[in-house]
Amino acid sequence: MKKVTLSHVSKSYDQQSFAVDDVNVEINPGEFFVLVGPSGCGKSTMLRMIAGLETITAGDLSIGENRVNHMPPSKREISMVFQNYALYPHLTVEENILFGLKARKMNKIERNERCQEAADLLGLTPYLQRKPRELSGGQRQRVALARTVVSQRPICLLDEPLSNLDAKLRGYMRTEIRQLQKKLGITMIYVTHDQVEAMTMGDRMMVLKDGKVQQVGTPLSIYNQPKNLFVATFIGAPPMNTLPLSLSQDRSLMFMNEKISLATPVSWRTLLNTKDHFHLGVRPEQVFPAEEVLEPSIKFDVTIEDTEVLGNETHFTFTLGKATWKAKWQGQWPKNIGDLLSLAVPLEAAYLFDTDTEEIFYSGQVQLSEGVQVL
Amino acid sequence: MMKSRGWVVYPLLIISSLLLFFPIVYAFLVSFMSGTDVMNRSFLPSIWNWSNYERVFETVPLMRYLMNSFIVSTGVMLGQLVVCAFAAYAFAFIPFKGRNAVFLLFISTLMIPWEAAMIPNFLTIQAFGWMNSYLSMTVPFFALAFGTFLLRQHFKTVPHELMEAADIEGLSKFATFYKVVLPYCRTSLVTLGIYGFLTTWNMYLWPLLVTTNDEKRTVQIGLKQLQTVEVATDWGVVMAGVIIVIIPTLLLLFIGQKQLQKGLTQGALK
C-alpha cells in the first residue's frame, strides 16, 4: 500500500491565477479522504492532477516513494470513478467491467473470476449481459465501482460520483461505497461539494476554497473547531449562524447595528481588547430557549420569521441585527410566525472570528478542553 | 385539429411522393415495353416481357461493369472511412500548433468545385501510369473534406471522461481510437460509408476520363453506351439497364437504414 503525498502542489491555467494553490497533504494508505468545497474551488482539478489527467504546474506529487509528476495515468496504479460514470455505451456491463483488464491483456480465466467476484459484491450478476442504457442510475454507478474493484488497484479516485443520483439512492450508495472501501482496504480519494457526504463518509477531509486549503482534519474536529469563518459556515446543516458585531470604546457593549447592542460577557473583555469588530458564530443547535440555559450566556429576544417542523426537530428563522439566524430545537414546537422568542447562547458554544482575516480567535470549546470534543 | 392537419398533410405527401417516384416507376414500366410501346408513349406495357433485360446483358458486358462499379465503390468507401476517421481523430483530439488553421484550410477545399481540380488530377493519374486501373478511380477520393468534417464533429461529442477512463486503463492512443471513439460514432461512420458508396456508384465523368476499355469501366458508362451503340436508342433496353443499376444502391440504403436506426437508438449516457 502506498501513501499519496502532495507537497506545494499548484495548478495554474492562465499563468496568473491559481486553480489550486500550494497544497500540502499526506493521504495515508487505506484512508477515505474527502476533498470538499463549493464548485470552482479546485477540488476536481486536484483529483485530476493526482490521476495524471491534468499537468502539475508546480510542486511535487508522490505515490509511495516515487515522484510521479510526469508519470502517465496508467502507470500510477489508480482507478477512477467519474461523475457521469464513463461507461462505454456500446459494450455490455460485463465488457465494461472487464474493459481495463482486457487492455492489460490479463488471461481469460482470472479475468472472469474477478468479474464474477465484483458482480457478486455489488449485486450486478443478473445484469452482466445488459447494455448500460438499460440500467438505472444506481446500477450504472455500481458498474463504475465494479470496474474499480476488478482493477484491484490500491488507490481509487472518485469525482462526485453520487451527484447524478436522487437523494434516497445517494444516501444508500454513500454507505455502500464506504463499506466497499473498508472491505477492500483501499485508499479512496473522494471529491464532493456536498458537506453531508464529506461528514459521513470521510476518515479525514480537506476543505478547499478558491484553490486554497482551508482546513484538513477528521470530520468532527472540523465541525467542532473550524479554523475560519468559511469552514464554519460551509460545514453543518443548517450552517453556522454568524453575526458581525462592533464594540464600544470600553468594550462593554457589542453593537449589532446603530441601535441594538448586547452586553459583552465579562470573560471576553480581555480577548476583545485589541479589536473593534468581530464575527460571532453559533451553531443552530446551540441556540436554546432562554429558560433552559443556566450557565453564562448571551441572551436576546427575537420575532419568529419562519418555522420548519421536521418531525424530530424544529427550525426557527429570525433576524438578528443584519443577519438571518436559525435555531434548531429537538422535538416539535408549536410556535407561529410572529411569536416572540427568548433565546440564549451558552458562552462555551460561541465562536469568535476576526472580521478582517476571518480566522477564528476564540472558541468556547477549545477553552474547555484541547482536542476533539464529542457533544 | 390533428385530423384537419392530416387532411392537408397527407394529400401533399402523396402528391410529392408520386412526383418523386414517377421517373423510377416509369423507368421500371418502360423496361418491360417493346419498341412500339415506347414509341406510342403508352404508360403500361401491352405485354410484360423480359426480353429487354436479356438484351442488356447481350449488348454490353453489364456484369463486368457491375463488378467494376462494386469494387470501385467499396474501395472508395473503405478508403474514405479510414482516411477521414484518422484525419478527424487528429483534428478532434490531438492538440497541435495551428490545428484550427489547418482544419480551416482543409474545410475550405469544400469550396473548390471538383471539376476545377479535374485536369490536374488527370495529369497526375496519367503520370503515375494509373490509367485503366482501379487505383485511378479510388485513391483520388480517399481524402474527403466533408467526411472529415462530419466525423470530427461527431468525435467531438465523445464525452472526455470516456477517453480519460481509457487513458487510466492504459489504452494506447490507437486502441482508444478503435475501441472507444469508433464504436461510439458508428452512426456517422455508417452515414459516411453509404454516402461514399453512392456517390462513387453514381460517378460518371471521372471514370469516363480515366478508363478506355471495358475491362475497368463502371456501370454508369455502360448505361451511356447503351444509348449510343445503336442508331436509334432502344429505351426499353436502357431502362432495363437502369433498373439493374439501381438495385444495389437500393439494397444498400435499406440495409444501411437499419444500421442507422440502430445507431440512433443506441443512445449515449447522460
Interface residues (C-beta under 8 A of the other chain):
Chain A: A51 G52 L53 P72 P73 S74 K75 I78 S79 M80 F82 Q83 N84 Y85 A86 L87 Y88 P89 H90 L91 F99 G100 A103 R104 K131 P132 R133 R140 S151 N164
Chain B: P159 E161 L162 E164 A165 A166 D167 I168 E169 G170 L171 A175 V180 P183 Y184 R186 Q266 G267 A268 L269 K270
